[in-house]
Amino acid sequence: MLHCMTSEPEQQIGVGTQDAFQRLWTPHRMAYIQGENKPTGPGAGDGCPFCAIPAKSDEDGLIVKRGEQVYAVLNLYPYNGGHLMIVPYRHVADYTDLTEPETVELAELTKQAMTALRTASGAHGFNIGMNQGTVAGAGIAAHLHQHIVPRWGGDTNFMPVIGHTKVLPQLLADTRKMLAEAWPTDSGPSGA
């Protein structure tokens, strides 16, 4: 299971009249809101993070599994703990532009990711999908990536709805290690 860190909430002095609310600050989200790590253009050389990640170590790039055509990486701005993405190494924007080997391995790593998430964290279900194009919600539309978001019964509460904040109980480095250790050893057709 994902582990919860316990600590006292930080008190911020000078924010107005004291009230009964405790505040959960998530300043790391501001990087996403302000577009940090966003490409400057559509090309592979325009700062695409999905092209840069494979050159990093697994730990530094948050890579959980490397295949021959695609890789599994933790989302730096996750919707839920364990939120993975399956990404082709090749800089390609549209699902229909994938080669057959890329399509097959993307599907195989998706199945393996589901198995690893069930093993490591007891996920009850999943949201799996791709946002194709900026108008469809793709944050990085120029490089295809498929989201795998683990879900648990009761994992939605008032925080995202009222507070527009997602509480994540584990650091990304710890989640990456846990999932890499739980990844199935039978790697399917690619042998990766």
C-alpha positions in Angstrom: 0.0 0.0 0.0 1.0 3.6 -0.5 2.3 5.0 2.8 1.2 8.2 4.4 3.6 10.7 5.8 2.5 12.3 9.1 3.6 15.7 10.2 2.1 18.8 11.7 0.7 21.3 9.2 2.9 24.4 8.7 1.4 27.5 10.3 1.7 30.7 8.2 1.7 33.8 10.2 0.1 37.0 9.0 -2.5 35.6 6.6 -5.4 37.2 8.3 -7.7 36.3 11.1 -7.1 32.9 12.6 -9.9 30.4 11.7 -10.6 26.7 12.2 -9.2 25.7 8.9 -5.9 23.9 8.4 -4.3 24.6 5.0 -2.5 22.1 2.8 0.0 24.0 0.7 1.0 22.4 -2.6 3.5 24.8 -4.1 4.8 22.2 -6.5 1.6 22.5 -8.5 2.5 26.0 -9.4 5.3 24.7 -11.6 2.7 22.8 -13.7 0.3 25.7 -13.7 3.0 28.1 -15.0 4.0 25.6 -17.7 7.4 24.4 -16.4 8.9 21.6 -18.5 6.6 22.5 -21.4 8.1 22.3 -24.9 8.8 25.5 -26.7 7.5 24.0 -30.0 6.2 20.8 -31.6 9.6 19.3 -32.6 11.7 16.8 -30.7 14.4 19.4 -30.3 12.0 22.0 -28.8 12.5 20.9 -25.2 10.2 17.9 -25.3 10.5 16.3 -21.8 9.4 12.9 -23.2 12.4 12.9 -25.5 14.8 14.0 -22.7 13.6 11.5 -20.0 15.1 8.3 -21.6 18.6 9.8 -21.4 18.3 10.1 -17.7 18.8 7.3 -15.1 15.6 5.5 -14.2 15.7 7.2 -10.8 16.2 10.7 -12.1 13.7 10.3 -15.0 11.2 8.4 -12.8 11.2 5.6 -15.3 9.6 2.5 -14.0 10.2 0.2 -17.1 12.1 0.5 -20.3 10.9 -1.4 -23.4 12.3 -1.5 -26.9 9.8 0.9 -28.4 8.2 2.6 -25.4 8.8 3.2 -21.7 6.7 3.6 -18.5 7.3 6.7 -16.5 5.6 8.3 -13.4 3.7 11.5 -14.1 5.5 14.4 -12.5 2.1 16.0 -11.8 0.0 12.9 -10.9 -3.8 12.8 -10.6 -3.3 9.9 -8.1 -0.4 8.1 -6.4 1.1 5.7 -9.0 -0.1 7.7 -12.0 2.0 6.3 -14.9 2.4 7.2 -18.5 3.4 4.8 -21.4 5.4 6.9 -23.9 7.0 5.9 -27.2 10.7 6.8 -27.5 10.0 8.2 -31.0 8.7 11.8 -31.0 5.2 11.2 -32.5 2.0 13.1 -31.8 -0.8 10.9 -33.1 -1.9 7.4 -32.1 -2.5 6.5 -35.7 1.2 7.3 -36.5 2.5 4.6 -34.2 4.2 1.6 -35.9 2.8 -1.8 -35.3 5.6 -2.7 -32.9 5.1 0.5 -31.0 1.4 -0.1 -30.7 1.9 -3.7 -29.5 4.5 -2.8 -26.9 2.4 0.2 -25.7 -0.5 -2.2 -25.1 1.8 -4.8 -23.4 3.3 -2.2 -21.1 -0.1 -1.0 -20.2 -1.1 -4.5 -19.1 2.1 -4.8 -17.1 1.6 -1.4 -15.5 -1.9 -2.5 -14.3 -0.4 -5.7 -12.9 2.4 -3.8 -11.1 -0.1 -1.2 -9.7 -2.4 -4.0 -8.4 0.6 -5.8 -6.8 2.2 -2.7 -5.3 -0.8 -0.7 -4.1 -3.9 -2.9 -4.5 -5.5 -0.6 -7.1 -9.2 -1.4 -7.5 -9.5 0.1 -11.0 -7.9 2.3 -13.5 -8.5 5.3 -15.8 -6.6 4.7 -19.0 -6.5 7.0 -21.9 -4.8 9.5 -24.2 -5.6 13.1 -24.9 -5.0 13.6 -28.6 -4.3 17.3 -29.4 -4.3 20.4 -27.3 -8.0 20.9 -27.7 -8.6 17.4 -26.2 -6.5 18.3 -23.1 -3.1 17.1 -24.0 -0.5 19.0 -21.9 2.2 18.0 -24.3 0.4 17.3 -27.5 3.5 16.9 -29.7 4.6 13.6 -28.0 2.0 10.9 -27.5 1.6 9.5 -24.0 -1.0 7.2 -22.5 -2.1 7.8 -18.9 -2.7 4.9 -16.5 -4.3 6.3 -13.3 -4.9 3.8 -10.5 -8.1 4.2 -8.6 -9.4 2.9 -5.2 -12.8 2.8 -3.8 -13.4 6.1 -1.9 -10.3 7.8 -3.4 -12.2 10.9 -4.2 -13.0 13.2 -1.4 -13.6 16.9 -0.8 -9.9 18.0 -1.5 -10.0 17.9 -5.3 -13.6 19.0 -5.5 -13.6 21.9 -3.0 -9.9 22.6 -2.5 -8.6 21.9 -6.0 -5.8 20.0 -4.3 -4.9 16.3 -4.6 -3.3 14.8 -1.6 -0.6 12.3 -2.5 0.7 10.1 0.3 4.1 9.1 -1.1 7.1 10.8 -2.8 7.5 10.1 -6.5 11.0 8.5 -6.0 9.5 6.0 -3.5 6.5 5.3 -5.8 8.9 4.6 -8.7 11.0 2.2 -6.7 7.9 0.4 -5.4 6.4 0.0 -8.9 9.7 -1.0 -10.5 10.1 -3.8 -7.9 6.5 -4.9 -8.5 6.8 -4.9 -12.3 6.0 -8.3 -13.8 9.0 -10.3 -14.9 7.3 -11.8 -17.9 7.9 -8.9 -20.4 5.9 -10.2 -23.3 6.8 -10.0 -27.0 9.7 -7.4 -26.7 11.6 -9.4 -24.1 12.4 -6.1 -22.3 
